[in-house]
Amino acid sequence: MKKHAIIPIFIPHRGCPNDCVFCNQRKITARTSSPTIDEVRNTIDTWLTTLGEVPTVEIAFYGGSFTGLDLDDQSSYLAIAKDYKDRGIIDKIHLSTRPDYIDREILDNLKAYSVDTIELGVQSFDDEVLRKSNRGHSSASVYKAVALVKEYGFEFGIQLMIGLPGDSLDTCIYSAKEAVKLKPSLTRLYPTIVIDDTELLEMYRRGEYQPLSREEAISRTTAMYKILDDAGITIMRVGLKSTDIIGEGGAINGGTYHPAFRQLVEGRIARDKIEPQLDRIANECIGARTKVDIFSSPEWFSNAIGNNSENRKYFEEKYPELSIKFRVDEHLESAEFTVSVK
């Protein structure tokens, strides 16, 4: 049974006056009206009919910077969610916003409407990356916002992007480590996508920005994932869904976007853990092909094999002296692997 369900309510970019280089939402919003009260209720009711038995259900406001809306507009939307929560129909209220749109007046209002979780679009903790991305705030705004959110007792999350202008493996690792220090309840990792109607597209055309290759995106995201996961922080999402990309046809570097990007990253983590064990066995092999079993938990079985069998192919090519089979061991934890010789 599914343990957690989110009912997404998309609020267009009306709450954000900024124009980050990677975002086209201001132009999209000019053609998109905000949902009415009735439309929000209809969306919630429709989702509720599809969820079945789920222990935890959240209403989540996405699509821009929710707390950048006028307080009256925030309250109108939040009152709907609070009504469902007060009646015991949903369990949590969740929203996303910018770090520089957090202050005591805003948090007092969110508390009054029983909001549970605030996701902050941090994107990077490196000030030069933030400047080149035209985020409109520095890392100081992040630390200030997190301190206030913690003071008020909200659960909070941090969203990070990989491959922004000026970004590097070092700045990605730095951002992941800084996020760990702040102890968020959840994180999301998004490789940067170049889409239509953005300054980033123009920077690419002028030769001022080079999108990450798929391999670069995987390796950087893998490094960040390991840091966050080792700290026990929930990683809610890795990579964008196709429905998250407005005008998906505008992606310049096709290697950066992949519909199963999370599996690419978790498959790389699996490979990194399995490979040293296979190296040891291969070094000890003499003569005929050695039969080897690779065991993983049920949850990580597909990651062990890899997206499109990438790991299987990689291991078969690197270790022709080994006859490898992938098996499930229900006693293993997620991301735990053992290798044994038959």
ZAMARGU-4260 file (C-alpha; in steps of 0.2 Angstrom, whole numbers, plus 5000, padded with zeros to 4 digits):
<rodrens>
0) 5000/5000/5000 | 5006/5017/4996 | 5011/5026/5011 | 5011/5044/5006 | 5001/5054/4993
5) 5002/5072/4987 | 4988/5082/4980 | 4997/5095/4969 | 4989/5112/4967 | 4998/5123/4954
10) 4998/5141/4958 | 5006/5151/4943 | 5021/5162/4945 | 5011/5177/4951 | 5020/5176/4968
15) 5037/5179/4961 | 5043/5195/4953 | 5060/5188/4950 | 5067/5181/4933 | 5079/5167/4936
20) 5089/5163/4921 | 5083/5145/4920 | 5064/5149/4923 | 5051/5153/4910 | 5036/5154/4922
25) 5034/5173/4921 | 5031/5171/4903 | 5020/5156/4905 | 5010/5165/4919 | 5006/5179/4907
30) 4995/5167/4898 | 4989/5157/4913 | 4976/5162/4926 | 4977/5157/4944 | 4964/5143/4949
35) 4948/5149/4957 | 4942/5143/4974 | 4930/5131/4966 | 4944/5124/4954 | 4955/5121/4969
40) 4941/5111/4978 | 4937/5102/4962 | 4955/5097/4960 | 4956/5091/4978 | 4940/5081/4977
45) 4945/5073/4960 | 4962/5067/4967 | 4953/5061/4983 | 4943/5049/4973 | 4958/5041/4965
50) 4969/5039/4980 | 4961/5024/4989 | 4968/5019/5006 | 4984/5030/5010 | 4990/5033/5028
55) 4996/5051/5024 | 4988/5063/5012 | 4995/5081/5009 | 4989/5095/4999 | 5004/5104/4991
60) 5004/5121/4983 | 5017/5122/4969 | 5021/5132/4954 | 5031/5147/4960 | 5033/5156/4976
65) 5018/5154/4986 | 5022/5166/5000 | 5026/5179/4987 | 5007/5181/4984 | 4997/5194/4994
70) 4993/5188/5011 | 4974/5188/5007 | 4977/5177/4992 | 4988/5165/5002 | 4974/5164/5015
75) 4961/5161/5002 | 4970/5145/4996 | 4976/5140/5013 | 4958/5141/5020 | 4953/5128/5008
80) 4967/5116/5013 | 4964/5119/5031 | 4945/5115/5029 | 4950/5097/5023 | 4963/5095/5036
85) 4951/5100/5050 | 4938/5088/5044 | 4951/5074/5044 | 4951/5071/5025 | 4969/5076/5022
90) 4984/5075/5035 | 4996/5089/5030 | 4998/5105/5021 | 5013/5108/5010 | 5020/5123/5000
95) 5035/5128/4991 | 5043/5146/4991 | 5059/5156/4990 | 5070/5159/5005 | 5069/5178/5003
100) 5050/5177/5005 | 5050/5171/5023 | 5047/5183/5037 | 5037/5183/5054 | 5021/5190/5046
105) 5021/5176/5033 | 5025/5162/5045 | 5012/5169/5058 | 4999/5167/5044 | 5005/5150/5038
110) 5004/5144/5056 | 4986/5151/5058 | 4981/5140/5043 | 4990/5124/5050 | 5003/5123/5037
115) 5015/5108/5040 | 5029/5109/5027 | 5038/5123/5019 | 5050/5119/5004 | 5063/5132/5000
120) 5070/5133/4983 | 5088/5136/4988 | 5095/5129/4972 | 5113/5133/4978 | 5123/5138/4993
125) 5136/5146/4982 | 5134/5165/4981 | 5142/5166/4964 | 5131/5153/4957 | 5116/5162/4964
130) 5122/5178/4956 | 5125/5171/4939 | 5108/5162/4940 | 5099/5179/4944 | 5091/5172/4959
135) 5089/5189/4967 | 5096/5183/4984 | 5112/5177/4992 | 5115/5162/5003 | 5112/5173/5018
140) 5094/5173/5014 | 5093/5154/5015 | 5101/5153/5033 | 5090/5167/5039 | 5074/5159/5032
145) 5079/5141/5039 | 5082/5149/5056 | 5064/5157/5056 | 5056/5141/5049 | 5064/5131/5063
150) 5059/5143/5076 | 5041/5142/5071 | 5042/5123/5071 | 5038/5120/5053 | 5045/5104/5044
155) 5055/5111/5030 | 5063/5105/5014 | 5077/5111/5003 | 5078/5110/4984 | 5095/5110/4975
160) 5099/5112/4957 | 5114/5104/4948 | 5123/5112/4933 | 5118/5131/4935 | 5129/5144/4928
165) 5145/5144/4937 | 5141/5128/4945 | 5154/5114/4947 | 5156/5097/4956 | 5164/5106/4971
170) 5150/5119/4972 | 5137/5105/4971 | 5146/5095/4985 | 5147/5111/4995 | 5128/5114/4993
175) 5124/5096/4999 | 5135/5098/5014 | 5128/5114/5019 | 5110/5107/5017 | 5115/5093/5029
180) 5121/5106/5042 | 5103/5113/5042 | 5095/5096/5044 | 5080/5097/5032 | 5067/5084/5033
185) 5067/5082/5014 | 5077/5087/4999 | 5075/5087/4980 | 5089/5087/4967 | 5085/5094/4950
190) 5098/5094/4936 | 5096/5110/4926 | 5086/5109/4910 | 5088/5122/4896 | 5070/5126/4891
195) 5062/5139/4879 | 5058/5157/4884 | 5073/5158/4896 | 5088/5168/4898 | 5098/5152/4900
200) 5093/5148/4882 | 5100/5164/4876 | 5116/5162/4886 | 5118/5145/4878 | 5116/5152/4861
205) 5129/5166/4865 | 5141/5153/4871 | 5140/5159/4889 | 5133/5143/4896 | 5136/5124/4892
210) 5123/5112/4898 | 5129/5097/4908 | 5131/5081/4898 | 5121/5066/4905 | 5137/5058/4913
215) 5141/5075/4921 | 5123/5077/4928 | 5123/5059/4934 | 5140/5060/4943 | 5137/5076/4952
220) 5120/5071/4957 | 5126/5055/4963 | 5139/5063/4974 | 5126/5075/4982 | 5114/5060/4984
225) 5127/5050/4994 | 5130/5065/5006 | 5112/5068/5009 | 5107/5050/5011 | 5122/5046/5022
230) 5115/5060/5034 | 5098/5051/5034 | 5089/5065/5024 | 5074/5059/5014 | 5077/5063/4995
235) 5060/5066/4989 | 5064/5068/4970 | 5079/5066/4959 | 5076/5074/4942 | 5061/5082/4934
240) 5045/5073/4928 | 5041/5077/4910 | 5026/5087/4916 | 5037/5098/4926 | 5045/5104/4911
245) 5035/5118/4903 | 5039/5117/4884 | 5049/5101/4885 | 5054/5103/4867 | 5065/5118/4872
250) 5077/5106/4881 | 5094/5110/4872 | 5105/5096/4878 | 5095/5080/4877 | 5107/5071/4888
255) 5103/5082/4903 | 5084/5076/4904 | 5079/5058/4907 | 5062/5052/4912 | 5070/5040/4924
260) 5084/5051/4930 | 5083/5045/4948 | 5086/5027/4943 | 5101/5033/4933 | 5108/5040/4949
265) 5103/5025/4960 | 5110/5013/4947 | 5127/5022/4948 | 5127/5021/4967 | 5123/5002/4965
270) 5137/5000/4953 | 5149/5009/4964 | 5145/4998/4978 | 5145/4982/4968 | 5161/4985/4958
275) 5174/4983/4971 | 5167/4966/4977 | 5167/4960/4959 | 5185/4967/4957 | 5190/4956/4972
280) 5182/4940/4965 | 5189/4943/4947 | 5207/4945/4954 | 5205/4928/4962 | 5198/4919/4947
285) 5209/4906/4939 | 5203/4896/4923 | 5185/4893/4919 | 5172/4906/4921 | 5166/4909/4938
290) 5148/4910/4943 | 5143/4925/4953 | 5127/4930/4961 | 5124/4949/4965 | 5111/4951/4979
295) 5100/4966/4982 | 5085/4971/4992 | 5068/4970/4982 | 5067/4989/4982 | 5084/4991/4974
300) 5084/4976/4962 | 5081/4986/4946 | 5094/4999/4952 | 5107/4984/4953 | 5103/4979/4935
305) 5103/4998/4930 | 5091/5008/4919 | 5090/4999/4902 | 5102/4985/4910 | 5116/4998/4910
310) 5125/4990/4925 | 5122/4972/4919 | 5130/4977/4902 | 5144/4986/4911 | 5149/4971/4922
315) 5148/4959/4908 | 5160/4969/4898 | 5172/4972/4912 | 5172/4955/4919 | 5170/4942/4905
320) 5178/4929/4916 | 5162/4930/4927 | 5145/4923/4924 | 5134/4935/4933 | 5116/4934/4939
325) 5106/4946/4949 | 5095/4940/4964 | 5085/4947/4978 | 5089/4945/4996 | 5074/4951/5007
330) 5086/4953/5022 | 5096/4967/5014 | 5093/4985/5017 | 5090/4997/5003 | 5106/5002/4994
335) 5115/4987/5002 | 5122/4973/4990 | 5132/4957/4993 | 5141/4947/4980 | 5145/4928/4982
340) 5153/4915/4972 | 5143/4899/4968
</rodrens>
